[in-house]
Amino acid sequence: MARDAGLEELIKDELAGRPGLSEKAMFGGWAFLLNGNLLCGAREGSMLVRLGKGNDGWALVLPDIELMVMNGRAMHGWVRAGAEAYGDDALRKRLLDGAIAFAETLPPK
């Protein structure tokens, strides 16, 4: 999978100025971490968002959002948002806010 520079910029703009934020190559794209914990990722055609187990139900009922599957394994607590979903500014913000809220419950790495 190729990186998606446009999606990366949307996420960077949304997360700008947040203390503890870092970035690195991961998942065949670009990942964003908060205090060392995975927050979300961007790759061509999808935004990966870590909402935490039990916190993803609200997102999974929305159009163009599905459970993340990696190497045939369901990644509960993670969702994959397609272009229709991450292209909606309000929904992208809601997804990222959910990821931040979950990451803030985790100990720093």
C-alpha positions in Angstrom: 0.0 0.0 0.0 1.2 3.5 -0.8 1.1 6.4 1.6 -1.6 9.0 1.2 -0.1 12.5 1.6 -3.4 14.3 1.5 -4.9 12.2 4.3 -1.7 12.5 6.3 -2.0 16.3 6.0 -5.7 16.2 7.1 -4.7 14.2 10.2 -1.7 16.4 11.0 -3.9 19.5 10.8 -6.4 18.0 13.1 -3.7 16.9 15.6 -1.5 20.0 15.3 0.0 21.2 18.6 -1.0 18.2 20.6 1.7 17.4 23.2 3.1 13.9 23.0 2.3 13.4 19.4 4.8 11.5 17.2 4.8 9.9 13.7 6.4 7.0 12.0 6.1 4.6 9.0 3.8 1.7 9.9 1.0 -0.5 8.4 2.2 0.2 4.9 1.5 3.9 5.5 2.0 6.6 8.1 1.1 6.2 11.8 0.4 8.7 14.5 1.2 8.0 18.2 0.2 9.8 21.3 2.7 9.3 24.2 4.1 6.3 22.3 0.7 4.6 21.9 -0.8 4.0 18.5 -3.6 6.5 17.7 -4.3 6.2 14.0 -2.8 5.6 10.7 -3.1 6.9 7.1 -2.6 4.9 4.0 -3.9 5.0 0.5 -7.7 4.8 0.6 -8.1 4.4 4.3 -7.7 5.9 7.8 -7.0 3.4 10.6 -8.3 4.5 13.9 -7.7 3.0 17.4 -10.9 3.5 19.5 -10.2 0.7 21.9 -12.1 -2.5 22.5 -15.7 -1.8 23.3 -15.5 1.8 22.1 -15.9 1.1 18.4 -19.6 0.2 18.1 -20.8 3.7 17.3 -18.3 4.0 14.4 -19.0 0.6 12.9 -22.7 1.5 12.2 -21.6 4.4 10.0 -21.2 4.3 6.2 -17.7 3.5 4.9 -16.4 2.4 8.3 -15.6 -1.2 9.1 -13.7 -3.3 11.6 -10.0 -3.4 10.8 -8.7 -6.8 9.6 -5.0 -7.4 9.4 -3.6 -10.6 7.9 -7.1 -12.2 8.2 -7.3 -11.3 11.9 -10.0 -9.0 13.2 -8.5 -6.1 15.2 -11.2 -5.3 17.7 -11.0 -1.7 18.9 -9.6 -0.6 15.5 -11.7 0.7 12.6 -10.9 1.4 9.0 -12.5 4.5 7.6 -12.8 4.8 3.8 -12.5 8.0 1.9 -16.2 8.9 2.3 -15.9 8.7 6.0 -12.5 10.4 6.5 -13.4 13.0 3.9 -16.2 14.2 6.2 -14.5 16.8 8.4 -16.9 16.4 11.3 -16.7 12.6 11.2 -12.9 12.6 10.9 -12.7 14.9 13.9 -15.1 12.6 15.9 -13.0 9.5 15.0 -9.7 11.3 16.0 -11.3 12.6 19.2 -12.3 9.0 20.1 -8.8 7.8 19.4 -7.3 10.5 21.6 -9.7 9.8 24.4 -8.8 6.1 24.3 -5.0 6.7 24.0 -5.1 9.1 27.0 -6.3 6.1 29.2 -3.1 4.2 28.4 0.2 4.6 30.2 2.9 6.4 28.2 5.5 4.2 26.5 
